[in-house]
């Protein structure tokens, strides 16, 4: 049985229960595109809020944005990528063409599906395709708010969180994604429906999905 799918082949994902994981695997190697995609994927927007209780009900409140840096030089993601691409572009090109991507990189998203076809193709891939259309509300919003985050798009358009939204806001083209599936009939019987609302999840699904998130640490997973 085939376990890895890309582009139109995703429509061949079987109707069965199982696990799935999305990975970034560019179809063509282009230095600027690779750098842009990785910067978007790795630069997760994280906000920290502090609240200090004072007397008479007063509070000091502070909100700040965190920046990701590496090593004693405190290099940003873009700096690291520039250095790697200059010295290792031949390796990166061969790496992304190989099947080693899903072994040596973290998934973009991971989850459980009562019906893999419905979850992966209908709810994820087809939704992502529609969000890339120029007439979609998400595309229109991003065209005038290039620095928008997933959260700001959700807030301004009143739409729920989803894998498709994560990928669209991060400018990950559908053709540059592969999905790896693990069909199995051994999932709990009360796994419940495939929905994006955590409030509608069964206890069995929530517990198993939490474990998957902790073990795999997907880049766009729930925080």
N, C-alpha and C positions, 0 to 999 in steps of 0.2 A: 504494500500500500504506500502511495506517495504521502510524504509528511511535510513537504516544503512547497509553498506556492507563492507566485508573484503575478501581479497585473491581472489579466483576464483569466488566468488559470485559477485564481482564487474562487471563481464561480464553481469550481469542481471540488471544493472542500465538502466532505461527506456530511450527511445528516446523522450525526451520532454524538453521544456525550464525550467530553474530553477536556483537555487543557490546550491552551493556545498561547503563543508568544510572538509578538511583532519585533522585528529587528530592522535597523537602518542598514541597507546594503545598496549603495548607489549603483544604478544601472550603467552609468558611464563615469569614468574618473576624470574629473575636472578640478583643478586645485582650488579655484575660487569657490566653486559650488560646495566642495567638501569642507572647506574652511567655514563657509557660511552656515552649513547644516550643523556641523559639530559645535560651533559657537552657540547656535540657537538651542541645540539639544542639551549641552552641558551647563549653559548659563541659566540655571533655574532661579527664578525670582523668589527670594525668601525675605520675608518681612518679620522683624522682631518688635514686639510691643512690650513696654514695661509700665507698670502702674504702681505707684507708691502711695500707700494710705497715710494721710496726715490727720491732724486733729480737726474736729468739727466737720467731719465728712469731706474735707478737701483731699484732692489727689493730684500727684504729679504724674502726667502721662507722656510717654515718649514713644515714637514709632520711627524705626529706621530700616533702611534696605541693606541687606548683607551682600558683599561681593566675594566671589570665590577666587582665591589665589593659591599658588603652589610654591612650596619650597621657601628657602631663606631669602630668595630674591623677590618673593611675593609676585610671581608672574601671573597675569590674567590668562584666561582660556585662549584668547586670540594670540597672545605672545607665544604660548606653548605650541599652538597649532602652526604658527609661522615657522618656528624653529624646526618642527618635525617635518613639515612639507618640504622645506628647503633641503633637508638632509636625507629624507626617506621616501620621496614620492614614488620611486620605482617599487619599493616594498608595499606601500599602501595600495597602489594600483593592483598588484597581484593578490594582495590580501583580500580586498573587497570582491575580487572575481572568484575567490575560493569559497568552499563550504565551511571554512573555519570561523566565519563571522559569528555564528550562533554559539560557538564554543568559547571564543576568546573575548566577546563583548557582552555587556549587559543588555537585556531586552529593553525595548522602548516601553512595552506594555505587556502585561501577562494576566491571564484570567482563566476562569472556569466557564464551560458552556454546556448547557443541557442539550443544545443543538448547535454544533460547531458551524454549520452552514449559515444558520440564521444569525448567530452572533458575529462571526468573522466576516461573512460576505454582506449580509443585509445591513446589520447595525453598524459595522465598522467601515468596511471598504466602500460600500455604496454611499454611505453618509459622507465619507471623506471626499469622494469624487464630486458629490453635489456641492460641498463647501468650497471646492476649488473653482466652481463656475463663477464667472464674472457677476452674474445676477444674484448670487447668494447673499444673504444679509451679512454673513461673516466676511466674505471677500470685499463687499462694499465698505464695511467698517474698517477693515485692515488697510484699505487703499488710502484712507485719510488718517489712520492712526497706526503708522508703521511700527511704533514701539509698544503697541498694546500687548498685555500679558493675557494668559488664558483667563485669569480671574476678572480682569477688566472687561473682556469680551463677554464673559458670562453675566456680569453685572449689568452691562449696558444693553445687551440684547435679550436678557432674561431667558437664557438657555442653560440647560444642565451641563455638568461636566461629562466629557466622553473622550474616548481615545481619538475619534475623528477630529474633535476640536483641538486637542493637544497637538496632533500632527499638523493640522492646518495652520494654527497660529505660529508654530515653530517653522513653518515653510518647508515641511518635509513632503515632497511630491509623492503621490501614490505609487509611481513607477519605481521609486527608490526604497520601497518597503517589501519585506518578505514576511510571511507568517509561517511559523512552524507549529504543527499540531501534534498532540499525543492523544489519539482516540482510546477510550477505555470505557468499559461497562461497570467498573468497580467504584464509581463515585457514589456517595450516599444517595439513597432513594429520595430523600427529601431535600435535594439540592436546590429546588425551587426554580422559578423562571429566570431568563436572562434579561436583566434590567440594569440600568446605570444608577438607580436610586438605592443607596445603602439601606435606607429605611424599609425597603421592600424585600430585602434579602432574608433568606432563611438562616437560622442559627448555624446549621451545618455548612452552608456556603460561606458565611462570614468567617467562621473559624478556619476553614481550609484556605480560603483566599488570603486571609491575614498571614498564615504560615507561608504561602507562596510569595507574598510581598516581602516578608522578612528574609526568606532564603535567597530569592532571585534579585531583590532590590531593583526593580525596573525603574528606568529613568523618569517615566511619566506615571509611575504608580501612585496610589493613594498615600498621602502623608498624614 
